[in-house]
Amino acid sequence: MASSTASLKLPTAFWRRRTAVRAAATPAEAPAQVSRLEQRVEKREEGYWVVKEKFREGINPQEKVKLEKEPMSLFMEGGLRQLASMSMEELDSSKLSKDDIDVRLKWLGLFHRRKHQYGRFMMRLKLPNGVTTSEQVRYLAKVIDGYEEEGCADVTTRQNWQIRGVRLEDAPSIMEGLASVGLNSLQSGMDNVRNAVGNPLAGFDPEEIVDTRPFNHLLSRFITGNGKGNPDVTNLPRKWNVCVVGSHDLYEHPHINDLAYIPAMRDGELGFNLLVGGFISPKRWAEALPLDAWVPPHAVVPACAAVLAAYRDLGSRGNRQKTRMMWLIDELGIEQFRAEIERRMPDGYLPHAVPQVAELPRRDWRRRDYLGVHPQKQPGLCFVGIHVPVGRLSAAEMLELARLADEYGTGELRLTVEQNVILPNVKEERVAALLGEPLINGRLSSEPGPLTRGQVACTGSQFCGQAIIETKARAERVSAAVERRVAMPEGQSVRIHWTGCPNSCAQVQIADIGLMGCMARDEQGKICEGVDIFVGGQIGADSHMGNLYRKAVPCKSIVPVLIDLLVERFGAERRDMDDDDDEDERAGA
C-alpha cells in the first residue's frame, strides 16, 4: 500500500521499545469488517490520490469535483495563471472552469465570494503558531489597500490571516509576493489541514511548558510540502485541524481539534499524549478523545502523517455532514482506529499513552487573560495583548501595527484564536509610550470592556454566502450597548461568540454565550434575522461544550435577552439609565 508516511524514516531503537502497558493492551471489542478496512483511495502516477472506482457510488458532489480535475494541479502544474488570464464570463461559461473558481481554488487558499462580492476572492494564509512579522503585515496591507473599500483583513479563529477583495487576475503575483515574505496560502481550504495552532505566547511565556513553534513549523512544512504542495494530504474526506499545546492555559483549544498534542512525560522524556476527533459541525459537535498514544518530539510529524493517512484511506466520502474524522472513529471504534494509526507509523509501532497524571498541563489552572501588559520570561521585556474588535482590520490599521512592532518590539506579532494580536518583546521603559499610541486608544485597545474583550465573530453575511445573518458589525454594536446597561463583577469577563450559520466558524459551542444565526419571527410574526443561543461552553483546564439555551431569538430583541442572561447566569447588575433612548435596544437589528 502506498503511504504518505513511507519516506519518513526514524531511529528504530525507539519504535522497538515495548512497554508493559503495550503488553497489557485490551483487544478491540468488535473488530471492524475486513471490507471496511480496505483502502478507499489510490495514488496515481502523477502523485495525486483519488477515490478508487469501486468506492465511487454515492460519493458527494465535492468528491466528484476532485475526480473531474485534481485541485492541486492549479498550483503544482501552473493552472492558476491560465485561470487568472480569463474573464469571469469565460470562467462561468463552462462547468469545469466554474468549479475551478468556486471550489478547486480553495485548495490554493482562494475563496470566490460569488454571492456578495462576485469576481472577488478571500485569500486565507498559512501562519504556523500565529507568528507573523511587520514585513508580512505591511505586504498584506499593501495588497488590500489596492482594493479600496473592498479590501480588508481578518484575524481568524485558526490563528492566521485572511485578506479580502482579491481579484483573480492578481492572484499569481500576490502568491509570489507572499513567498517573498515567507508566507503561503496553500491547502488552507476545503478538504485539507487547516493552520497548525499553538501557544500564542510561545518563546516568551513565563509559564511555558514547551515551545510549540518548532513543532507547528515542522507540521506546516510537511502538510504543504515546504510551500510547494503535498498531494499526499490534499484529498481528505473533509477539513482537519491540528494543534500543539504549550501552556497550562490550553489557548489552543485541543478539545475541538482533530489531532491535539498534549505535553506529557515518560521516563524523564518530554513527549505528547494524543487526542483525536474533536470537531464542530452543523449537525454534531464532539470533544476529542484520548487515542491511548504517546509520541516523543521527533515523532510529532510521523504521528500526524499516520493519522492523516488513515483518515484519507478509510474515511467516508458520502454525506458531507458525516465525513469528519470522528465519524470514522465512531465507525471503527477507538481501538481499531488506533490500530490503523499504529500500522502506518514507522516500524508499525505506536507507544501507549502515559497516565493522565503525567500530562504537564495543570488541571487546577485558571486560564490567564493575555490582553494588556504582562512580563515575559526574558527580564526587562513585556508582551502587550491588543484587542482587535471581531478580528477585522483595515490596511491603515495593519500598517500602524507593523510600525508599532518595529518601533516598540522586534518586528514580530502573534495572532490568537480569539482574533486578537499580541506584540512581544517590548522593553519595560517603553510600555507607557506604546500604551499612549492612538491605534490602541481608539477602536483597538489593550484594555477592552468585559464583554468586548472576549468577543469573537465569523465573517457573516457581509461576505460569506452561507451566513444567514450579519455578524461582525452587529457584534460590536450589541456588546457596546449591553456594556452600557450592565455592570459585571470586578475582574469578570464573558466570552460572547457570534456565528452566521450552523457551520459555527466562530465556535459558539465553546463560548460562555454563543449566538448562532438563524431565521426567526418577530412580535408581529414576520420573518427576520435571529439567533439560537448557546450557554455554558468552557475553555482551559475544564474544557467542554455548551448547550442550547434558547432558539430563534430575533436579532432586534437580542440586547434585552443578553442583559437578562448576564444578570441571571453571570452575576451582572443592571445600570440605572437616565434616559429612555431606545437606541441600545435596537443595536441588534
C-alpha positions in Angstrom: 0.0 0.0 0.0 1.3 3.4 -0.9 1.5 5.7 2.0 2.5 9.3 2.8 4.5 8.0 5.7 6.7 5.7 3.7 9.5 8.2 3.3 9.6 9.2 7.0 12.4 7.2 8.5 13.2 7.5 12.2 15.7 5.7 14.5 14.4 2.2 15.0 15.5 1.9 18.6 12.7 3.9 20.0 10.0 2.2 17.9 11.2 -1.3 19.0 10.8 -0.5 22.7 8.0 -2.5 24.2 6.3 -1.5 27.5 4.2 -3.3 30.0 1.3 -1.0 29.0 1.6 -2.2 25.4 1.6 -5.9 26.5 -1.5 -5.3 28.6 -3.5 -3.7 25.8 -7.1 -4.6 25.7 -8.2 -6.2 22.4 -10.9 -4.4 20.3 -14.4 -5.3 21.5 -15.8 -5.7 17.9 -13.2 -5.8 15.1 -14.4 -3.9 12.0 -15.2 -6.0 8.9 -12.2 -6.5 6.7 -14.1 -4.9 3.8 -14.5 -1.7 5.8 -10.7 -1.6 6.4 -9.9 -1.8 2.7 -8.2 1.3 1.4 -10.7 3.5 -0.5 -8.2 5.7 -2.3 -5.3 5.0 -4.6 -2.3 7.0 -5.8 -2.0 8.0 -9.4 1.3 8.1 -11.3 1.2 11.9 -11.1 1.3 11.7 -7.3 -2.3 12.6 -6.6 -4.7 10.5 -4.6 -8.2 9.7 -5.9 -11.1 7.6 -4.8 -11.0 4.0 -6.2 -13.6 3.3 -8.8 -15.3 0.6 -6.7 -16.0 3.2 -3.9 -17.4 6.0 -6.1 -21.0 5.1 -5.8 -22.8 7.6 -3.5 -19.9 10.0 -3.2 -20.8 13.6 -2.5 -20.6 16.4 -5.2 -17.3 17.8 -3.8 -15.7 14.4 -4.3 -16.9 14.4 -7.9 -15.3 17.8 -8.4 -12.0 16.3 -7.2 -12.4 13.3 -9.6 -13.0 15.6 -12.6 -9.8 17.5 -12.0 -7.1 17.5 -9.4 -7.4 20.8 -7.4 -3.7 21.0 -6.6 -2.8 20.9 -10.3 -3.9 24.5 -10.4 -0.8 25.3 -8.3 1.6 22.4 -9.0 1.1 22.5 -12.7 0.6 26.2 -13.3 -3.2 26.2 -13.8 -3.7 29.3 -11.8 -2.1 31.6 -14.3 -4.4 30.3 -17.1 -7.5 31.0 -14.9 -6.1 34.4 -14.0 -5.9 35.3 -17.7 -9.6 34.6 -18.3 -12.6 36.9 -17.8 -15.3 36.0 -15.3 -17.7 35.5 -18.2 -15.3 33.0 -19.8 -14.8 31.2 -16.5 -18.5 30.9 -15.9 -19.2 29.6 -19.4 -18.1 26.0 -18.6 -18.7 23.8 -15.6 -15.1 22.8 -15.4 -13.7 26.3 -15.1 -16.7 27.4 -12.9 -15.9 24.6 -10.5 -12.2 25.8 -10.6 -13.0 29.2 -9.3 -15.8 28.2 -6.9 -14.3 25.0 -5.5 -10.8 23.9 -6.6 -9.1 27.3 -6.0 -9.9 26.8 -2.3 -7.0 24.3 -2.3 -4.8 27.3 -3.1 -6.5 29.4 -0.3 -8.7 31.4 -2.7 -12.4 31.6 -1.9 -14.7 33.2 -4.5 -17.3 35.4 -2.8 -19.8 34.8 -5.7 -22.9 35.7 -3.7 -21.7 39.0 -2.2 -18.5 40.0 -4.0 -18.8 38.5 -7.4 -15.4 38.3 -9.0 -13.6 39.0 -5.7 -11.8 36.4 -3.5 -10.9 35.9 0.1 -7.4 34.6 0.5 -6.6 32.5 3.6 -2.9 32.1 4.6 -0.9 29.5 6.5 0.7 31.0 9.6 2.1 28.3 11.8 1.6 29.1 15.5 0.2 32.5 14.6 3.7 34.0 14.3 3.8 37.0 11.8 6.2 39.8 11.1 6.0 43.5 10.4 7.3 42.8 6.9 4.5 40.3 6.2 1.8 42.6 7.7 3.0 45.5 5.5 2.8 43.3 2.4 -0.7 42.2 3.2 -1.8 45.8 4.0 -0.4 46.9 0.6 -2.4 44.2 -1.1 -5.8 45.1 0.5 -5.1 48.8 0.2 -5.2 48.4 -3.6 -8.8 47.2 -3.4 -10.0 50.3 -1.5 -13.4 49.7 0.2 -13.5 46.1 -1.0 -10.2 45.3 0.8 -9.8 44.3 4.5 -8.1 41.7 6.6 -9.3 39.4 9.3 -7.6 37.5 12.2 -9.2 34.1 12.2 -10.1 31.5 14.9 -7.2 29.4 13.5 -4.6 32.0 14.4 -4.0 33.1 10.9 -4.6 35.9 8.3 -7.4 36.2 5.8 -7.4 39.1 3.2 -10.4 40.2 1.2 -11.2 41.8 -2.1 -8.6 39.9 -4.1 -9.1 39.9 -7.9 -8.3 36.6 -9.6 -6.0 38.3 -12.2 -3.8 39.5 -9.3 -3.6 36.1 -7.5 -0.4 34.8 -9.2 1.6 37.9 -8.4 0.1 38.0 -4.8 1.2 34.5 -4.2 4.7 35.3 -5.5 4.7 38.3 -3.1 3.6 36.0 -0.2 6.5 33.7 -0.9 9.0 36.6 -0.9 8.0 37.4 2.7 7.8 33.8 4.0 4.0 33.3 3.6 1.9 30.9 1.6 -1.8 30.2 1.1 -1.7 26.5 0.0 -4.0 23.9 1.3 -5.9 26.3 3.6 -9.4 25.4 2.5 -11.7 22.6 1.6 -10.5 19.0 2.3 -7.1 20.0 3.7 -5.3 20.5 7.0 -6.1 23.9 8.5 -3.5 26.2 10.1 -1.4 24.5 12.8 -2.2 26.2 16.1 0.0 26.7 19.2 0.6 28.8 22.3 0.5 32.5 21.1 3.0 33.3 23.9 5.5 30.6 22.8 9.1 31.5 23.5 8.3 34.3 25.9 5.7 32.8 28.2 6.8 32.7 31.9 4.6 29.6 32.4 5.5 27.9 29.2 5.6 24.1 29.2 7.0 23.6 25.7 7.8 26.0 22.9 5.2 25.0 20.3 6.7 27.0 17.4 9.2 24.4 16.1 6.6 21.6 16.1 4.0 23.7 14.3 6.5 24.9 11.7 7.5 21.2 11.0 3.9 20.2 10.8 3.2 23.1 8.4 6.2 22.3 6.2 5.1 18.6 6.0 1.5 19.5 5.2 2.3 22.0 2.4 5.4 20.2 1.1 7.6 23.1 2.1 5.3 25.5 0.3 5.3 23.5 -2.9 2.2 21.4 -2.2 1.9 18.0 -0.7 -0.7 15.9 -2.6 -0.3 13.1 -0.1 -2.6 15.0 2.3 -4.7 17.1 0.0 -7.5 14.6 -0.7 -9.0 14.2 2.7 -12.7 13.4 3.2 -13.2 16.8 4.9 -11.3 19.6 6.6 -8.9 18.6 9.5 -7.5 20.6 12.4 -4.3 20.1 14.4 -2.8 21.9 17.4 0.2 21.5 19.8 -0.4 22.5 23.4 2.3 24.6 25.0 0.9 26.0 28.3 -1.4 25.2 31.2 -4.0 27.7 29.7 -4.8 25.5 26.7 -5.0 28.5 24.5 -5.0 26.1 21.5 -8.5 24.6 22.3 -7.3 21.0 22.0 -10.8 19.5 22.7 -12.1 20.8 19.3 -9.1 19.7 17.1 -9.0 16.5 15.0 -5.5 15.9 16.5 -4.1 17.5 19.6 -0.7 17.0 21.2 -0.7 17.3 25.0 2.7 17.6 26.7 3.4 14.5 28.9 6.5 13.0 30.5 7.7 9.4 30.1 10.7 8.2 32.0 12.0 11.8 32.2 11.5 12.4 28.5 9.1 15.1 27.2 6.6 13.9 24.7 2.9 14.2 23.9 -0.2 12.2 24.6 -2.6 12.4 21.6 -6.2 13.4 21.4 -8.2 12.7 18.3 -11.6 13.6 16.7 -12.6 16.9 18.2 -14.8 18.9 15.8 -17.8 21.3 15.4 -20.3 21.0 12.5 -23.9 21.9 11.8 -25.4 18.6 12.8 -23.0 17.5 15.5 -20.1 18.7 17.7 -17.9 16.4 19.7 -14.9 16.7 22.0 -11.6 15.0 21.2 -11.0 11.5 22.6 -7.7 10.1 24.1 -6.1 7.9 21.4 -4.1 6.0 24.1 -0.9 7.0 22.4 2.2 8.9 23.3 5.0 10.2 20.9 8.4 11.7 21.5 9.2 15.1 19.9 10.9 13.6 16.8 7.7 11.6 16.1 5.3 14.5 16.1 5.2 14.8 12.3 5.2 11.0 11.6 2.2 10.7 14.0 0.4 13.4 12.2 1.2 11.8 8.8 -0.1 8.4 10.1 -3.4 9.8 11.4 -3.9 11.7 8.1 -3.1 8.6 6.1 -5.7 6.5 8.0 -8.3 9.2 7.6 -7.6 9.7 3.9 -7.5 5.9 3.2 -10.6 4.9 5.2 -12.8 8.0 5.7 -16.3 8.1 4.3 -16.8 10.1 1.1 -20.6 10.2 1.2 -22.8 12.6 3.2 -20.6 15.7 3.9 -22.2 16.0 7.3 -20.8 12.6 8.3 -17.3 12.7 6.9 -15.3 14.4 9.6 -12.7 12.1 11.3 -14.8 11.5 14.4 -17.4 9.7 12.2 -14.7 7.3 11.1 -13.6 6.8 14.8 -17.2 6.0 15.7 -17.5 3.5 12.9 -14.2 1.7 13.6 -14.1 2.1 17.4 -11.2 3.9 19.0 -9.1 0.8 19.4 -9.4 -0.3 15.8 -8.7 3.3 14.7 -5.6 3.3 16.9 -4.5 0.1 15.3 -4.8 1.7 11.9 -2.6 4.6 13.0 -0.1 2.3 14.5 0.4 0.2 11.3 1.0 3.4 9.4 3.7 4.5 11.9 7.4 3.9 11.2 8.2 0.2 12.1 4.4 -0.2 12.8 4.7 0.8 16.5 2.8 3.5 18.4 3.6 3.7 22.2 0.6 3.7 24.5 -0.3 6.9 26.4 1.3 7.7 29.7 -1.2 8.2 32.6 -3.1 11.5 32.7 -1.2 12.4 35.9 2.0 12.5 33.7 0.4 15.1 31.5 2.0 18.5 32.1 -0.9 21.0 31.8 -2.3 21.5 35.3 -5.9 20.6 35.9 -6.4 23.2 38.6 -5.1 26.1 36.4 -7.1 29.3 35.9 -6.7 30.5 32.3 -4.8 33.7 32.1 -6.0 36.7 30.1 -3.3 37.7 27.7 -4.8 41.2 26.8 -3.0 44.1 28.4 0.6 44.3 29.7 2.4 41.2 31.0 6.0 40.4 31.9 7.9 37.9 29.7 10.3 35.2 30.9 13.0 37.4 29.5 14.0 40.0 32.2 13.1 43.6 31.3 10.7 42.7 28.5 6.9 42.7 28.3 4.2 41.5 25.9 1.1 43.5 25.2 -2.1 41.9 24.2 -4.2 44.1 21.8 -7.9 43.5 21.3 -9.0 43.7 17.7 -12.8 44.0 17.6 -14.2 40.9 15.8 -10.7 40.4 14.2 -11.3 43.0 11.4 -8.5 45.3 10.3 -8.1 47.9 7.6 -4.9 48.5 5.7 -4.2 51.6 7.7 -4.6 49.7 11.0 -2.3 47.0 9.7 0.4 49.4 8.7 0.2 51.0 12.2 0.5 47.6 13.8 3.6 46.9 11.8 5.1 50.3 12.8 4.4 49.6 16.5 6.0 46.1 16.2 9.2 47.7 14.8 9.3 50.8 17.0 8.5 49.1 20.3 9.3 45.4 19.8 11.5 43.3 17.4 9.2 43.4 14.4 7.2 40.3 15.5 3.5 40.0 16.1 1.4 37.0 17.3 -2.2 36.2 16.3 -4.6 34.4 18.6 -7.6 32.1 18.1 -9.7 34.8 19.7 -8.9 37.1 16.8 -6.6 39.3 18.7 -2.9 40.4 18.3 0.0 40.2 20.7 3.0 42.5 20.5 6.0 40.8 22.3 9.5 42.0 23.3 8.6 45.5 24.5 11.1 47.0 26.9 9.6 47.9 30.2 10.6 51.5 29.9 8.8 51.7 26.5 5.5 50.3 27.7 3.9 53.6 28.7 4.8 55.2 25.3 3.2 52.2 23.5 0.0 52.4 25.5 -0.2 56.1 24.5 -0.3 55.3 20.8 -3.5 56.4 19.1 -4.0 53.0 17.4 -4.6 51.2 20.8 -6.6 54.1 22.3 -9.3 54.0 19.7 -11.1 51.1 18.1 -8.3 48.8 19.1 -7.5 48.6 22.8 -5.2 46.9 25.3 -7.9 47.0 28.0 -11.3 46.5 26.4 -14.6 46.1 28.3 -15.7 42.9 30.0 -17.9 41.8 27.1 -16.0 43.1 24.1 -12.6 41.6 25.3 -13.9 38.0 24.8 -15.9 38.7 21.6 -15.4 36.5 18.5 -17.4 36.7 15.3 -17.3 34.9 12.0 -17.3 36.6 8.6 -21.1 36.8 8.5 -23.4 37.7 5.6 -21.3 40.8 4.6 -19.0 38.4 2.6 -20.0 34.8 3.3 -22.7 33.3 1.1 -23.5 30.6 3.7 -24.2 33.1 6.5 -27.8 33.7 7.5 -27.1 36.9 9.4 -24.7 39.7 9.6 -22.3 39.2 12.5 -19.2 41.5 12.8 -20.8 44.9 12.9 -23.7 43.7 14.8 -21.5 42.0 17.4 -19.7 45.3 18.0 -23.0 47.3 18.4 -24.6 44.7 20.7 -21.6 44.4 23.0 -21.2 48.1 23.3 -25.0 48.5 24.0 -25.0 45.8 26.7 -21.9 47.1 28.4 -23.6 50.5 28.8 -26.5 48.8 30.5 -24.9 46.3 32.9 -22.0 46.2 35.3 -20.1 43.0 35.5 -18.4 41.7 38.7 -14.9 43.1 39.2 -12.4 41.2 37.0 -15.0 39.1 35.3 -15.4 39.0 31.5 -17.9 37.0 29.4 -16.9 35.4 26.1 -19.6 36.0 23.5 -19.2 34.4 20.1 -21.3 35.2 17.0 -21.6 32.8 14.1 -23.6 33.5 11.0 -24.9 29.9 10.4 -24.8 26.4 11.8 -21.3 25.8 10.4 -20.2 27.6 13.5 -16.9 29.0 12.2 -16.9 31.2 15.3 -17.3 28.1 17.6 -20.3 29.2 19.6 -20.4 25.9 21.4 -17.2 26.8 23.4 -18.3 30.3 24.3 -19.8 31.4 27.6 -22.6 32.7 25.4 -22.8 31.6 21.8 -25.1 33.2 19.2 -25.8 31.2 16.0 -27.5 32.8 13.1 -31.0 31.5 12.0 -34.2 32.9 10.7 -36.8 33.9 13.4 -40.2 35.6 13.7 -40.6 38.9 15.4 -43.5 40.1 17.6 -45.7 40.7 14.5 -44.9 37.2 13.2 -42.7 38.5 10.4 -39.6 36.6 9.3 -36.4 38.3 10.5 -32.8 37.6 11.3 -32.4 35.8 14.6 -30.0 33.6 16.7 -30.1 30.4 18.6 -28.4 30.9 21.9 -25.9 28.5 23.5 -24.7 28.8 27.0 -22.0 27.2 29.2 -19.1 26.5 26.9 -15.8 26.2 28.7 -12.2 26.6 27.6 -9.0 25.9 29.6 -8.5 23.1 32.1 -12.2 22.1 32.3 -12.9 22.4 28.6 -16.4 21.3 27.5 -19.1 22.3 25.0 -22.1 24.4 25.9 -25.8 23.6 25.4 -28.7 25.2 23.5 -30.4 27.7 25.8 -33.0 29.3 23.6 -33.9 29.1 19.9 -34.8 31.7 17.3 -34.5 34.9 19.2 -34.9 37.9 16.8 -31.7 39.9 16.5 -33.6 43.1 17.1 -34.5 41.8 20.5 -31.1 40.4 21.5 -29.9 43.2 23.8 -32.6 42.8 26.5 -32.3 39.0 26.2 -28.5 39.2 26.8 -28.9 41.6 29.7 -31.3 39.1 31.4 -29.0 36.2 30.7 -26.0 38.1 32.1 -27.9 39.0 35.3 -29.3 35.5 35.8 -26.2 33.5 35.0 -23.1 35.7 35.2 -23.7 38.0 38.2 -24.2 41.2 36.3 -26.1 44.1 37.7 -28.3 46.4 35.7 -27.2 50.0 35.5 -29.7 52.9 36.0 -30.2 54.7 32.7 -31.0 58.4 32.9 -32.9 58.5 29.6 -35.5 56.5 27.7 -33.5 56.4 24.5 -34.1 53.0 22.9 -31.1 53.1 20.5 -29.4 50.4 22.6 -32.5 48.3 22.3 -32.2 48.4 18.6 -28.5 47.6 18.4 -29.0 44.0 17.3 -31.3 45.0 14.4 
